[in-house]
Amino acid sequence: MIGILYFSSTGNSLYIAQKIQSKMGGQIKYIPNYKGNGNEFEKIILVTPIYSYGMPTFVYNIIPRLNKTTELIIIQNYGGMVGGADYYIYQYAKENELNIKAVYVIKMPENFTLTFTVPKFYVNRTLKNADKRIDNVIASIVSGYYKVPKKSKTKIDIYLKNKSNWHLIGEDFSTTNACTTCGKCVSICPVNNISLQNGKIEFSNKCVACLGCYHRCPQKAIVYKGKSKKDRYINHNVIESDIGKNF
């Protein structure tokens, strides 16, 4: 049995995971809610976005506890630049004595849009071209023609510094008058950084910069540093309410 472990806030990683499952079978598990170590699987395919040339906190934390004998393949998706994230996660798995076989990277639409806007035509074109990229990776895995990343010139210090400051992002979020206090942001936050207090949404300092709340608010009422931006992103190839579920 293949275990497909994923982390996703806007659906990119979930879409890749579902494509893998449709071609290879297996079980899909959402990493923040997964308490196992993968020893129930013959092969683990870990699907994750790239954050600041590295990995999300949940992925960083789960790798050391994965079973050391289970075959591990990692698929990273990125919107901007890889920046050596593939080499770093490979080395990180090696340092933790995991049985890692390959790391693949797949370009997907950018969703870190707090301070800039990605043109819709570019988002649509990237998503349209993603299927071929995903299919090529799946074919490589099935054939056993694994890809090992090359050493990167990008210093890992950049990622570690950014990661250490992610929690500060949460304090810069707020809501506009469009907020209906529906509580969706509270329920989908993977680290319980958001709460409803005295009829108002409050943000704490445990943010992991996934931006799930920002993109998935039904009213687009969550803003960053008080700036109202209309652009939001959810992968339209997945059912939005499925993000964060197991399959």
N, C-alpha and C positions, 0 to 999 in steps of 0.2 A: 504494500500500500504506500502511495506517495502522500506525503504531507506538504501542503502548500500553505506556508505561513506568510501572512501579508500585513503590512501597515498601510493605511490609506485614509486620507482626510477628504479628498474630493473625487475619488473614484479611479484614478489612474492605475494604482497598484491592484485594486480589486478587479479592474477590467483585464489586466494581464493574468491575474490568478484564475479568473473564470475561463479565459482562453486556454490556459494550460490544462485546466480540469476537463474542458470539452474535448481536448485532443489526447490527454494522457490519463484521465481519471484522477482519483485521489480525493482527499478531504481538504477543504479550505478552512483555515483557522485564523481568526483575527488576533494578532500578536498581543495587544494590551489585555485581552481576556484569556489568553492561553497560559495555563499553569504548568503544562508538561515540559518535558525536555526532548521530545522527539523520538524517544526510544520505541514508540509504538509504530514507527514508520521505517520502511526500508530505505527510503530516499526522502530528503527534505529539499524543497525548492522554496527559498526565502525571497519574497518579492517586496522591495522597499523603494521609496523615493530617495533621492540624494538631497541632503540638506547641507548647505554651506561646505561643499566638497567632502562631505562625510555622510553620516547616517542619523536618522531620527533617534531620539533618546531610547525609545522602546526597543529598537533594533540593537543599539549599542549594549543595552542591558540583557537582552535575551541570548546573544551569542555565547557568552561564557557558560551558560547553563545547558546548552544543547549537548546531546549525547555525542561522545567523542568518536564513536564507531560508525554512526549513521552517515551515509554519503550526503554531503551538503553541496547544493548549487545555489548561487545567489544571482538574482536578477534585479538590477537597479534601473530606475527610470529618472530622467532628468529633463528640466525645461531649459536651463541655461547652459552651464558647462559642467563636465564631469570633474575636472580639476583634480584628478588623481584619486577620487573616491573609490573607484574600483580596486585599485592597488591597495589602498589603505584597508578596506574591508577584508580583502584577501589575506593581508598580513595579520590583521586583527584576529581572524579565524585561525590562522596558523599559530599565532601566539597562544591561543586558547586550546591548542592541540586538537582541533576539529578536523574531520575527514573531508576537507573542502576540495572539490574537484574543478570548479569553474566559477567565473564571475562574468556576467553579461551586462551590457548597458543598452537601454532603449530610450530613444528620444520620445518624449510625450509633451503635451502642452504645458507651458509654464503656469504655475498657480501662485507663486509668491509675488503678488501684485499690489502690495501695500503702498509702494511708492512710485509705481509706473504702471502703464496700461499696455497690454499685449494686444495688437490688432486682431480683430475677430477672424479675418481671412487667414492669418498666420496660425491661429489656434485650430481652425477647421482643417487647414492643409496638413498640419502636423498630426492631428488625430486621424485624418484620412490615410496618411502614409504609415501610421503606426501598425496597422494589421500585418503588413508585409514584414516589418521588423520583428514583430512578435512571432509570426509564423517561422521566420528564419531561425530565431533562437530556439524555439520548440523543436524544430527539425534537427538542430545541432545537438540538443540534449538527447533526443531519441536515438540519434546515430552514435552517440558517445564521442563525438568530436568536440571535446571540451575546450573552452577558451580560458587561458590563464592571463591575467592582466600584466602589462609591463610596468616596470618601476616608473614612478612619476617624479617630475621635478618640483611639483607643488608641495610645499612644506605642510605637514599635518598640523602644525601649530595654528594655522589659520582656522581649521575646523574646530580644534579644541577650544580656541579663544571664543569663537562664535557660539559654540555649544554652551559654554559657561555663562553666556549672557542672554540666552534665549528667554529665561524666566522673566527678564525685564520687559519683554515685549508686552506681556499680559497687562501690565500697568498702564500701557498707552492705548488700550482699547476702551471704548465707551459706547453708549447707545444713543440714538437720536430719538426724537419724539415719535418716530414711526414704530418704535418697539411696542409690541402688544403684550409683552411679558408671557409669551407662549411657553417659555421654558425649554425650547428645543436646544438652544446653545448649552444649557445646563446639562441636559441629558446626553449630548453627544461628546462633550469634552472628555477626552480619555484620562485626564489627570484631576478631574473635579476642581478645576481652577475657576469655574464660574458658578455663581450662586444667585438666588433670588431672595433679596432681603428688603423688607418693608416696601414691597411692590416695585422694586427696582433691581435691574441686573447689575451685579457687582463682579469685577474681575480681580483676581488675586495675583500672587507672584510665583505661581508654579507652572507657568505656561511653557509648553515644549515647541512652540512655533509651528504647529501643524496647520493653523488657519482654518480648521474645519468650521468653527463658529462663524468666522467672517464670511466664508463663501456660501454656507448653507443656511444662513438666517433667511427665513421666508420673506421678510420685509426689507432685507438689505439695511437693517437698522444698526448694525455694528460697524463702527468706524475706527480708524487708526489715527491717533494724534489729532482727532477732531476734524479730519478731512473726509468729506463725503465723496466717495468714488462710486460710480454706478457699476463698474465692471466686476463681475464675480465669475468663478469657474466651477463647474461640475461636469465631469465626464458624462456626456449624454448617452453613452453606450451602456451605462449601468443604471439600475434603479437606485435613486439617491438614498432611499431608506434602507437599502441593503448594505451600505457602507458601514462597516463595523460588525457585520454578522458572520457566522460560520455557515459553510455549505457542504 
